[in-house]
Amino acid sequence: MGLLAAVPALLLAGPLIGFFGGQWLDTKFGTDPWLMTFGVIFGIAAAGKEIWRLVKKAEYLNRDDKE
């Protein structure tokens, strides 16, 4: 259960890091809003992948506890 408590933080942190990182790169390279958009999409994908890993790990640990 503790692993799944990290899901809301991941859902928030991934896209936010992508947004601010992409925004910073956009100002540096003058590519507004392309890198910010890519950063948000990449952040959502990275958060989704990490959530998938956490759910699989929680399922594995729960299965071992029941045996």
C-alpha positions in Angstrom: 0.0 0.0 0.0 2.9 2.3 0.7 4.2 2.1 -2.8 0.8 3.1 -4.3 0.8 6.3 -2.1 3.5 7.7 -4.4 1.2 7.6 -7.4 -0.3 11.1 -6.9 3.1 12.7 -6.4 4.3 11.0 -9.7 1.2 12.3 -11.6 2.0 15.8 -10.4 5.8 15.8 -10.5 6.5 14.3 -14.0 4.5 16.8 -16.0 5.5 19.8 -13.8 9.2 19.0 -14.3 8.7 18.6 -18.0 6.8 21.9 -18.1 9.3 24.0 -16.3 12.3 22.3 -17.9 10.8 22.7 -21.3 9.9 26.3 -20.6 13.4 27.1 -19.5 14.8 25.5 -22.7 12.3 27.4 -24.8 13.6 30.7 -23.4 17.2 29.6 -23.9 16.7 28.5 -27.5 13.7 30.6 -28.6 11.6 27.6 -29.5 8.5 28.7 -27.6 6.2 26.5 -27.0 7.7 23.4 -28.6 10.1 22.2 -26.0 7.6 22.9 -23.2 5.0 20.8 -25.0 7.5 18.0 -25.5 8.6 18.3 -21.9 5.0 17.9 -20.6 4.3 14.9 -22.9 7.6 13.3 -21.9 6.8 14.0 -18.2 3.4 12.3 -18.6 4.9 9.3 -20.3 7.7 9.0 -17.7 5.2 9.3 -14.9 3.0 6.6 -16.5 5.9 4.3 -16.9 6.9 4.7 -13.3 3.4 4.2 -12.1 3.1 1.0 -14.1 6.3 -0.2 -12.4 5.0 0.6 -9.0 1.7 -1.1 -9.6 3.4 -4.3 -10.8 5.8 -4.2 -7.8 2.8 -3.7 -5.4 1.0 -6.7 -7.1 4.1 -8.8 -6.7 4.5 -7.9 -3.1 0.8 -8.5 -2.3 0.9 -11.9 -4.0 3.9 -12.9 -1.9 2.2 -11.8 1.3 -0.9 -14.0 0.6 1.2 -17.2 0.0 
